[in-house]
Amino acid sequence: GRPLLITILEGDSLFMASDTLYALREDTVAGDSARQLRAFHDVRIYKSDLQAISDSLTYSTTDSIFRLFQNPIVWSDTSQFFADTVNILLADKKVDRIFLRNNGFIINSPDELFFNQIKGKNITAFFEESELRRMEVAGNAESVYYARDDKGGYVGVNKTVCSEMMLYFGDNQVERIKFFTEPKAEMQPMRQADHKALQMPGFFWEKKRRPMNLESLFTPRTEASLPPSAAPPYEPEGKADMPEGIEKTPGSAPTPAENQGDRQ
């Protein structure tokens, strides 16, 4: 059978299984022992509020970072994170940040009808009490965001391209966005928007391989339907190095949460 690792984070159990798992101890300069974990082939992680898969993974108690390699995908609530490499930083045994290194892509959808998308060279997601609070996108930033009214109805979709952007979240939903360095934005009414065409290159909404419980760490491996580069537009059913933070003055651009004529 597959080896299983169990650890406690935030008073909740984190389970990790893989085909091969090594647990090592190394003496540090301070004289204590650092724990090293290395997992290979079909790595799966399940925690009630966080799930992940990758081909391989390393973890060290020295810096408290899980490093996921080769087609890593991380899920948190209604958001999906993927990139060439994904790093998960723990602080006080809580998920503090998720770093997407190279080709970062985040998709968020509360209903699987319309998909908010964020793309960039490097993306850092900041968490507080297991909830996504802020996100920094550094390099070749792009976003597609579906604006909603006070009653939750969709009113339009905003597509923006810029150098960098910062997003703020509440209840795992985007509350506001700041754009940096010559942003170009376009707001489209819902009826006029081509929603399939708005899916960015590399769009990949993965449901089949998301671990949903402890038992799913041991089920037969399910291959991805298609690699991200070849994935067609999604049809809804039914109907580690840490990137540097962004410390710049916001540019002027229409924000998704505001009317098209308004400016930051």
Sine and cosine of phi, psi and omega as CSV:
sin_phi,cos_phi,sin_psi,cos_psi,sin_omega,cos_omega
0.00,0.00,0.12,-0.99,-0.02,-1.00
-0.99,0.12,0.72,-0.70,0.05,-1.00
-0.91,0.42,0.54,-0.84,-0.06,-1.00
-0.81,-0.58,0.74,-0.67,0.10,-1.00
-0.94,-0.33,0.73,-0.69,0.05,-1.00
-0.84,-0.55,0.79,-0.61,0.07,-1.00
-0.66,-0.75,0.39,-0.92,-0.05,-1.00
-0.97,-0.24,0.83,-0.55,0.08,-1.00
-0.78,-0.62,0.76,-0.65,0.05,-1.00
0.81,0.58,0.55,0.83,-0.01,-1.00
0.96,0.29,0.18,0.98,-0.03,-1.00
-0.82,-0.57,0.55,-0.84,-0.03,-1.00
-0.99,0.15,0.71,-0.71,0.16,-0.99
-0.95,-0.31,0.81,-0.59,-0.01,-1.00
-0.93,-0.38,0.71,-0.71,0.05,-1.00
-0.72,-0.70,0.75,-0.67,0.04,-1.00
-0.75,-0.66,0.50,-0.87,0.04,-1.00
-0.37,-0.93,0.16,-0.99,0.03,-1.00
-0.92,0.39,-0.61,0.79,0.00,-1.00
-0.71,-0.71,0.70,-0.71,-0.03,-1.00
-0.67,-0.75,0.81,-0.59,0.05,-1.00
-0.91,-0.42,0.70,-0.71,0.10,-0.99
-0.87,-0.50,0.87,-0.49,-0.08,-1.00
-0.82,-0.57,0.39,-0.92,0.10,-0.99
-0.81,-0.58,0.69,-0.72,0.01,-1.00
-0.77,-0.64,0.66,-0.75,0.07,-1.00
-0.97,0.25,0.68,-0.73,0.00,-1.00
-0.98,-0.19,0.16,-0.99,0.02,-1.00
-0.88,0.48,-0.54,0.84,-0.01,-1.00
-0.96,0.29,-0.16,0.99,0.05,-1.00
0.99,-0.11,-0.08,1.00,0.05,-1.00
-0.99,-0.11,-0.10,-0.99,-0.04,-1.00
-0.93,-0.37,0.71,-0.71,0.06,-1.00
-0.97,-0.24,0.68,-0.73,-0.01,-1.00
-1.00,-0.08,0.74,-0.67,0.02,-1.00
-0.88,-0.48,0.75,-0.67,0.08,-1.00
-0.88,-0.48,0.67,-0.74,0.07,-1.00
-0.69,-0.72,0.83,-0.56,-0.02,-1.00
-0.84,-0.54,0.64,-0.77,-0.07,-1.00
-0.74,-0.67,0.68,-0.73,0.16,-0.99
0.94,0.34,0.89,-0.46,0.07,-1.00
0.81,0.58,0.83,0.56,0.03,-1.00
-0.98,0.19,0.74,-0.67,0.03,-1.00
-0.71,-0.70,0.68,-0.73,0.00,-1.00
-0.83,-0.56,0.71,-0.71,0.10,-1.00
-0.76,-0.65,0.80,-0.61,0.19,-0.98
-0.64,-0.76,0.46,-0.89,-0.12,-0.99
-0.82,0.57,-0.55,0.83,-0.03,-1.00
-0.91,-0.42,0.20,0.98,-0.01,-1.00
-0.41,-0.91,0.74,-0.67,0.05,-1.00
-0.70,-0.72,0.42,-0.91,-0.03,-1.00
-0.37,-0.93,0.41,-0.91,0.14,-0.99
-0.63,-0.78,0.44,-0.90,0.11,-0.99
-0.20,-0.98,0.10,-1.00,0.06,-1.00
-0.99,0.13,-0.56,0.83,0.00,-1.00
-0.53,-0.85,0.29,-0.96,-0.10,-1.00
-0.41,-0.91,0.56,-0.83,0.16,-0.99
-0.76,-0.65,0.47,-0.89,0.05,-1.00
-0.53,-0.85,0.65,-0.76,0.05,-1.00
-0.73,-0.69,0.69,-0.72,0.07,-1.00
-0.95,0.31,-0.20,0.98,0.02,-1.00
-0.90,0.44,-0.71,0.70,0.00,-1.00
-0.88,-0.47,-0.04,1.00,0.05,-1.00
0.85,0.53,0.70,0.71,0.01,-1.00
-0.85,-0.53,0.82,-0.58,0.23,-0.97
-0.99,0.11,0.79,-0.61,0.04,-1.00
-0.91,-0.42,0.88,-0.47,-0.05,-1.00
-0.96,-0.30,0.74,-0.67,-0.08,-1.00
-0.83,-0.55,0.45,-0.89,0.11,-0.99
0.89,0.46,0.99,-0.13,0.03,-1.00
0.83,0.55,0.73,0.68,0.01,-1.00
-0.97,0.24,0.59,-0.81,0.12,-0.99
-0.69,-0.72,0.71,-0.71,0.05,-1.00
-0.82,-0.57,0.65,-0.76,0.05,-1.00
-0.86,-0.51,0.63,-0.78,0.13,-0.99
-0.59,-0.81,0.91,-0.43,-0.03,-1.00
0.82,0.57,-0.87,-0.49,-0.05,-1.00
-0.99,-0.17,0.32,0.95,-0.02,-1.00
-0.90,-0.43,0.58,-0.82,0.05,-1.00
-0.83,-0.56,0.76,-0.65,-0.05,-1.00
-0.89,-0.46,0.71,-0.70,0.17,-0.99
-0.44,-0.90,0.40,-0.91,-0.04,-1.00
-0.20,-0.98,-0.03,-1.00,0.07,-1.00
-0.88,0.47,-0.68,0.74,0.06,-1.00
-0.69,-0.73,0.67,-0.74,0.03,-1.00
-0.85,-0.52,0.80,-0.61,0.07,-1.00
-0.91,-0.40,0.72,-0.69,0.04,-1.00
-0.91,-0.42,0.90,-0.43,-0.02,-1.00
-1.00,-0.10,0.77,-0.64,0.08,-1.00
-0.98,-0.21,0.59,-0.81,0.11,-0.99
-0.66,-0.75,0.84,-0.54,-0.07,-1.00
0.82,0.58,0.64,0.77,0.03,-1.00
0.88,0.47,0.46,0.89,0.09,-1.00
-0.80,-0.59,0.49,-0.87,0.09,-1.00
-0.93,0.37,0.87,-0.49,-0.06,-1.00
-0.97,-0.24,-0.68,0.73,-0.01,-1.00
-0.51,-0.86,0.45,-0.90,0.17,-0.99
-0.84,-0.55,0.83,-0.56,0.00,-1.00
-0.97,-0.26,0.81,-0.59,0.09,-1.00
-0.96,-0.28,0.92,-0.39,-0.10,-0.99
-0.97,-0.25,0.91,-0.43,0.02,-1.00
0.94,0.35,0.85,-0.52,0.02,-1.00
0.86,0.51,0.70,0.72,0.03,-1.00
-0.92,0.39,0.65,-0.76,-0.03,-1.00
-0.54,-0.84,0.81,-0.58,0.05,-1.00
-0.82,-0.58,0.74,-0.67,0.05,-1.00
-0.85,-0.53,0.71,-0.70,0.01,-1.00
-0.75,-0.66,0.76,-0.65,0.05,-1.00
-0.47,-0.88,0.89,-0.45,0.04,-1.00
-0.98,0.21,-0.28,0.96,-0.09,-1.00
-0.77,-0.63,-0.10,1.00,-0.04,-1.00
0.88,0.48,0.39,0.92,0.13,-0.99
-0.98,-0.20,-0.72,0.69,0.03,-1.00
-0.79,-0.62,0.56,-0.83,-0.20,-0.98
-0.83,-0.56,0.90,-0.43,0.19,-0.98
-0.95,0.31,0.69,-0.72,-0.06,-1.00
-0.74,-0.67,0.63,-0.78,0.05,-1.00
-0.71,-0.70,0.77,-0.63,-0.08,-1.00
-0.68,-0.73,0.58,-0.82,0.03,-1.00
-0.07,-1.00,0.18,-0.98,0.00,-1.00
-0.88,0.48,-0.79,0.61,0.04,-1.00
-0.75,-0.66,0.68,-0.74,-0.01,-1.00
-0.75,-0.66,0.69,-0.72,0.09,-1.00
-0.87,-0.50,0.82,-0.57,0.04,-1.00
-0.95,-0.32,0.77,-0.63,-0.04,-1.00
-0.96,-0.28,0.71,-0.71,-0.04,-1.00
-0.88,-0.48,0.52,-0.86,0.16,-0.99
-0.70,-0.71,0.83,-0.55,-0.01,-1.00
0.79,0.62,0.71,0.70,0.08,-1.00
0.95,0.32,0.10,1.00,0.00,-1.00
-0.92,-0.39,0.64,-0.77,0.04,-1.00
-0.93,0.37,0.82,-0.58,-0.06,-1.00
-0.91,-0.41,-0.60,0.80,-0.10,-1.00
-0.48,-0.88,0.44,-0.90,0.00,-1.00
-0.59,-0.81,0.73,-0.68,0.04,-1.00
-0.91,-0.42,0.77,-0.63,0.00,-1.00
-0.90,-0.43,0.86,-0.50,-0.08,-1.00
-0.88,-0.48,0.92,-0.40,0.07,-1.00
1.00,-0.08,0.87,-0.49,0.07,-1.00
0.79,0.61,0.74,0.67,-0.09,-1.00
-0.97,0.25,0.68,-0.74,0.08,-1.00
-0.65,-0.76,0.55,-0.84,0.07,-1.00
-0.56,-0.83,0.55,-0.83,0.19,-0.98
-0.81,-0.58,0.87,-0.49,-0.10,-1.00
-0.73,-0.68,0.77,-0.64,0.01,-1.00
-1.00,-0.05,0.93,-0.38,-0.01,-1.00
-0.98,0.17,0.57,-0.82,-0.02,-1.00
-0.78,-0.63,0.44,-0.90,0.03,-1.00
-1.00,0.06,-0.07,-1.00,-0.06,-1.00
-0.90,0.45,-0.39,0.92,-0.01,-1.00
-1.00,-0.05,0.03,1.00,0.03,-1.00
1.00,-0.02,0.03,1.00,0.01,-1.00
-0.98,0.18,0.56,-0.83,0.02,-1.00
-0.97,0.24,0.73,-0.68,-0.03,-1.00
-0.90,-0.44,-0.31,0.95,0.00,-1.00
0.12,-0.99,0.12,-0.99,-0.01,-1.00
-0.77,-0.63,0.73,-0.69,-0.05,-1.00
-0.93,-0.36,0.78,-0.62,0.08,-1.00
-0.90,-0.44,0.79,-0.61,-0.07,-1.00
-0.73,-0.68,0.65,-0.76,0.10,-0.99
-0.81,-0.58,0.75,-0.66,0.03,-1.00
-0.34,-0.94,-0.09,-1.00,0.00,-1.00
-0.98,0.21,-0.72,0.70,-0.04,-1.00
-0.56,-0.83,0.40,-0.92,0.07,-1.00
-0.50,-0.87,0.34,-0.94,0.05,-1.00
-0.75,-0.66,0.74,-0.68,-0.03,-1.00
-0.86,-0.51,0.59,-0.80,0.01,-1.00
-0.88,-0.48,0.67,-0.74,-0.13,-0.99
-0.86,-0.51,0.47,-0.88,0.16,-0.99
-0.56,-0.83,0.75,-0.66,-0.07,-1.00
0.82,0.57,0.62,0.79,0.03,-1.00
0.88,0.47,0.40,0.92,0.07,-1.00
-0.78,-0.62,0.51,-0.86,-0.01,-1.00
-0.92,0.39,0.78,-0.63,0.05,-1.00
-0.98,-0.22,-0.63,0.78,0.05,-1.00
-0.34,-0.94,0.34,-0.94,-0.05,-1.00
-0.71,-0.70,0.64,-0.77,0.14,-0.99
-0.90,-0.43,0.70,-0.71,0.00,-1.00
-0.93,-0.37,0.52,-0.85,-0.07,-1.00
-0.77,-0.64,0.62,-0.79,0.17,-0.99
0.92,0.40,1.00,0.04,0.12,-0.99
0.77,0.64,0.86,0.52,0.02,-1.00
-0.95,0.32,0.58,-0.82,0.10,-1.00
-0.85,-0.52,0.89,-0.45,-0.11,-0.99
-0.79,-0.61,0.52,-0.86,0.04,-1.00
-0.65,-0.76,0.78,-0.63,0.03,-1.00
-0.95,-0.30,0.78,-0.62,-0.01,-1.00
-0.87,-0.50,0.69,-0.72,0.14,-0.99
-0.89,0.46,0.48,-0.88,-0.06,-1.00
-0.84,0.54,-0.65,0.76,-0.07,-1.00
-0.94,0.35,-0.41,0.91,-0.04,-1.00
-1.00,-0.09,-0.19,0.98,-0.09,-1.00
-0.98,0.19,0.67,-0.74,0.15,-0.99
-1.00,-0.05,0.99,-0.12,-0.17,-0.98
-0.93,0.37,-0.54,0.84,0.05,-1.00
-0.93,0.38,-0.66,0.75,0.00,-1.00
-0.92,0.39,-0.39,0.92,0.01,-1.00
-0.98,0.21,-0.19,0.98,0.07,-1.00
-0.95,0.32,0.87,-0.50,-0.10,-1.00
-0.93,0.36,0.41,-0.91,0.11,-0.99
-0.82,0.57,0.73,-0.68,-0.05,-1.00
1.00,-0.05,-0.03,1.00,0.02,-1.00
-0.83,0.55,0.74,-0.68,-0.09,-1.00
-0.40,-0.92,0.98,-0.20,0.00,-1.00
-0.99,-0.12,0.98,-0.22,-0.12,-0.99
-0.99,-0.14,0.87,-0.48,0.02,-1.00
-0.92,-0.40,-0.60,0.80,-0.15,-0.99
-0.89,0.45,-0.57,0.82,-0.12,-0.99
-0.99,-0.13,0.06,1.00,0.01,-1.00
-0.96,0.29,0.86,-0.50,0.05,-1.00
-0.91,0.40,0.84,-0.54,-0.06,-1.00
-0.96,-0.27,-0.17,0.99,0.02,-1.00
-0.26,-0.97,0.04,-1.00,-0.02,-1.00
-0.89,0.47,-0.65,0.76,-0.05,-1.00
-0.88,0.47,-0.51,0.86,-0.05,-1.00
-0.94,0.34,-0.16,0.99,0.08,-1.00
-0.97,0.26,-0.23,0.97,-0.10,-0.99
-0.86,-0.50,0.02,1.00,0.02,-1.00
-0.95,0.32,0.35,-0.94,0.04,-1.00
-0.82,0.58,0.59,-0.81,-0.08,-1.00
-0.88,0.47,0.70,-0.71,0.05,-1.00
-0.95,-0.33,0.85,-0.52,0.00,-1.00
-0.97,0.23,0.44,-0.90,0.08,-1.00
-0.91,0.43,0.55,-0.84,0.01,-1.00
-0.86,0.51,-0.72,0.70,0.05,-1.00
-0.46,-0.89,0.49,-0.87,0.10,-1.00
-0.89,0.45,0.44,-0.90,-0.04,-1.00
-0.78,0.62,-0.62,0.79,-0.05,-1.00
-0.92,0.38,-0.36,0.93,-0.05,-1.00
-0.93,-0.36,0.05,1.00,-0.09,-1.00
-0.94,0.33,0.72,-0.70,0.05,-1.00
-0.98,0.20,0.18,-0.98,0.08,-1.00
-0.82,0.57,0.65,-0.76,-0.06,-1.00
-0.96,0.28,0.72,-0.69,0.09,-1.00
-0.95,-0.31,0.90,-0.45,0.01,-1.00
-0.90,0.44,0.57,-0.82,0.04,-1.00
-0.95,0.33,0.49,-0.87,-0.04,-1.00
0.93,0.36,-0.18,-0.98,-0.14,-0.99
-0.02,1.00,0.00,0.00,0.00,0.00
0.00,0.00,0.70,-0.72,0.04,-1.00
-0.97,-0.26,0.55,-0.83,-0.05,-1.00
-0.98,-0.18,0.82,-0.57,0.04,-1.00
-0.88,0.48,0.53,-0.85,0.02,-1.00
-0.95,0.31,0.54,-0.84,0.02,-1.00
-0.95,0.33,0.28,-0.96,-0.02,-1.00
-0.99,-0.12,0.90,-0.44,0.00,-1.00
-0.81,-0.58,0.97,0.23,-0.05,-1.00
-0.64,-0.77,0.22,-0.97,0.02,-1.00
-1.00,0.09,0.77,-0.64,-0.03,-1.00
-0.86,0.51,0.62,-0.79,0.12,-0.99
-1.00,0.06,0.06,-1.00,-0.01,-1.00
-0.99,-0.12,0.80,-0.60,0.03,-1.00
-0.28,-0.96,0.51,-0.86,0.04,-1.00
-0.91,0.42,0.71,-0.71,0.02,-1.00
-0.99,-0.11,0.52,-0.85,-0.04,-1.00
-0.85,0.52,-0.52,0.85,-0.08,-1.00
-0.98,0.18,-0.11,0.99,-0.05,-1.00
-0.89,-0.45,0.18,-0.98,0.07,-1.00
-0.92,0.40,0.36,-0.93,-0.10,-0.99
-0.87,0.48,-0.51,0.86,-0.05,-1.00
-0.98,0.20,-0.26,0.97,-0.01,-1.00
-0.97,0.24,0.41,-0.91,-0.02,-1.00
-0.78,-0.62,0.50,-0.86,0.11,-0.99
-0.92,0.38,0.00,0.00,0.00,0.00
